[in-house]
Amino acid sequence: MSIERTPERAANKAPHQAGGEAGGEAHTLRSMQLPVEGMTCAACAARIERRLSRQAGVVEASVNYATHRASVRFDPATVSPDQLVQSIDDLGYSAALPDMDGPGETAPRAESGETRALEAKTHGATVNQQAQGASHETGRERAARDGTAADGTAPDGTAQEAAARRLRQRLLVSAVLALPVVVIAMSHGSIAWLRGDWTLLTQLVLTSLVMVIGGGPFFARAWKGMLHGALSMDTLIALGTGAAYAASVAAMLMPGLFGAGAAHGHAEHGGGEIAPTREAPVYFEAAAVIIVLVLLGKVLESGATARTGAAIRGLVRLMPDKARVVREGGLEVEVATEELRVGDIVAVRPGEKIAVDGVVTSGASAVDESMLTGESMPVGKAVGDAVYAATINTSGAMRVRATGVGRETAHRRVVRLVEEAQGGKAPISRLADRVSAIFVPIVVALAVLTFASWLLLGPDDTGARLAIVTSVSVLVVACPCALGLATPTAIMVATGLAARRGILVRDGAALEALRGVSTVVLDKTGTITRGTPEVVAISVRPGEREEEALALAASVEQFSEHPLAGAIVRAAQARGVKPRDAEQFNASPGLGASASVRWEDGKAGRVLVGSKRYLEREGFLAGLQDREAVALAKSASLVHVGVDGRWLATFAIADPIKLSSAEAISRLRSMGLLVTMVTGDAEDVASDVAARVGVDHVRARAMPADKLTIIHELQTQGHRVAMVGDGINDAPALAKADVGLAIGAGAGVAIEAAGLTLARSDLHQVADAIGLSRATLRTIKRNLFWAFAYNVVSIPIAAGVLQPWTGWLLSPMIASGAMALSSVSVVVSSLMLGRHRAPASGRA
């Protein structure tokens, strides 16, 4: 372990750097998530993303194919939400405008480089003022004003389910219509009553219905895309099925062009054998079955991706529908949760879910807060303690005064964080995006090349048929869907799993960056230690009782706002010691305080509580000699108590180290990470804490600007840095680090600046998060490998490169089935990430 004192000059250096990097005037931007219907592949998402990014006023746009959402950050003074929606609709897709303040839209925030983290504090205050100003509204009234659902969710929450239902209906109708076509085609004229012109007419009519009902949306979007010079999976489907359908109609109307009447072949559906037939070479069954199989793939895909979004749906369902409000006279009235107001007194019985964020006004219980913290052990609650919506009251009855309802609860903030994380994109997805953007044009070119090659170089008798079969197979088999699903589905599963473990991920980029960190920088107070001073030892004058010393000290300190005073008052409360009546309180800043305290027999005496220098100045040192040899930690502060001119007791007050800190830090080091502690405390305090928890390096006397400088120094040395902190003073460093992890019990501005929030305030969650990040990136890379490998192998086979030597030929129907299964396999691979388990020491 090494320890360094941060140079004084560093305090003047970092602010200049931060200001220089921030530079310029902050712009008020708005973030919005637009639900998008009609996307069929990653190329669709890339196409929409490009269109949005080119809009004036759009700072950043990201389209997630798995969640079917477009995340846009824009300047509302330049571009309106309606214009963003219209730009998507113009491409042939359907976008919906989210409701104000629902989960689809976040409030405006200041953006000015690293200082955005500190400016978020002002934004938080504004939001609080707005919430107070609207506290008289019920959840339902607020929903009517803002256009949101009562719990803060957007009313379009069932849009994806409705789209999935319509997709299933199209699949069912198309499958019923396609079945007779397949039966007729598969008979190959071997059944007497399935021969004749009427069979061709039947195939034409039924296939036409399939093309309209099942394939209509594909053709419509493909046409709109071509008008705008864009190609997508819809283009491949439309070209493939359209080519098979058009060739079949032409063969019916002009059989002479295809040599009908001579021996020709119709590709068997299982391979490349060419069976002789004198019928017109129609491929109605191929067109119909391709549509059906593509729809089947989309249905399977939507069902699988829906499972990846189970985290959000599960979180939303945690909120109770009803609550009991205490009215005048103590009468309890059951009301819908959306009718609750800030200030209401809510009765919570054992076993019930709490419907509001609030403060306990009467009663005591233990509350299961695993929804927020991931910790299974119930937390004791008494009068004055905070409770949170969607947590479960396990034992005693309580009454709670509501301080937050609807979307203003911690529960809704968790839901929004998970939504934002699942709606974003990880940097690794850029590779798939770049490939998808050029993939479809390349596939179309390969299909044209395949058709021309077989037509010109193939056998005279079967070349035309082989040209049609292979080119259609190439168009159908080459689906970029798997590429588009490889990253977002893994991110969705990972963020949902993290949320269940009390780790809230702000975006996929933070989760990906966490995998590559080499150094973890830890704040001390509130991160390694509990952050709240406690009395750790008491030494009293011979013949006196500790409880009496506590009672007298608390009698004085109950009037003080000093943190050490609070520690003494809490110690008295913990032992059930009540302060005495006191008056004539007088504080001496930096030294201590005194008051006239009434004894149990009614007499009063002067009691001093403070430093040794304070008691010495007031002549209260008698008996103090040799009493400072109390069993104290090195980092403890000493507070002395004097009564009637004599020393009575000495309290050792320290910020205790969390029980899990040493084990968690050891776990981080075993993962190959360098651990550094940064604190504003003196060297002796810092070295004592560092020695007990086992960090590698210590930086003492570090002010907020120094922490920023330290992060910068580590980065310039080649380290990828994760910063873990909880206070406002940590916000600049959290924003500067490659990944910021905020302790959930800390300041809101710290959480705003971080990429991840640790709800349990437990450093084991840092190791859990890094382990999950590594597992997620392994899954994404595996998904991308198989998605690329599928196309590399399947396209040449579909093009018929093996046919001259092996006779193998991939029929269009098998190609469409393989295409569907490739997407589903990627989603299943991502779902397996849900089995990831942290080591037992992590208690995740």
Buried (B, 14 or more C-beta within 10 A) or exposed (E): EEBBEBEEEBBEBBBEBBEEEBEEEBEEBBBBBBBBBBBBBBBBBBBBBBBBBEBEBBBEBBBBBBBBBBBBBBBEEEBEBEBBBEBBBEBBBBBBBBBBBBBBBBEBBBBBBBBBBBBBBEBBEEEEEEBEEBBEBBBBBBBEEBBBBBBBBBBBBEBBEEBBEEBBEBBBBBBEBBBBBBEBBEBBBEEEEBBEEEBBEBBBBBBBBBBEBBBEBBBBBBEBBBEEEBBBBBBBBBBBBBBBBEBBBBBBEEBEEBBBEEEBBBBBBEBBEBEEBEBBBBBBBBBBBBBBBBBBBBBBBBBBBBBBBBBBEBBBEBBBEEBBBBEEEEEBEEBBBBBBBBEBBBBBEEEBBBBBBBBBBBBBBBBBBBBBBBBEEBBEBEEEBEBBBBBBBBBBBBBBBBBBBBBBBBBBBBBBBBBBBBBBBBEBBEBBBEBBBEBBEEBBEBBBEBBEBBBEEBEEBBBBBBBBBBBBBBBBBBBBBBBBBBBBBBBBBBBBBBBBBBBBBBBBBBBBBBBBBBBBBBBBBBBBBBBEBBBBBBBBBEEBEBBBBBBBBBBBBBBBEBEBBBBBBBBBEEEEBEBBEBEEBEBBEEBBBBBBBBEEEEEBEBBBBBBBEBBEBBEBBEBBEEBEEBEBBEBBBBBBBBBEBBBBBBBBBBBBBBEBBBBBBBBBBEBEBBBBBBBBBEBEBBBBBBEBBBBBBBBBBBBBBBBBBBBBEBBEEEBBBBBBBBBBBBBBBBBBBBBBBBBBBBBBBBBBBBBBBBBBBBBBBBBBBBBBBBBBBBBBBBBBEBBBEBBEEBBBBBBBBBBEEEEBBBBBBBBBBBBBBBBBBBBBBBBEBBEBEBBEBBBB
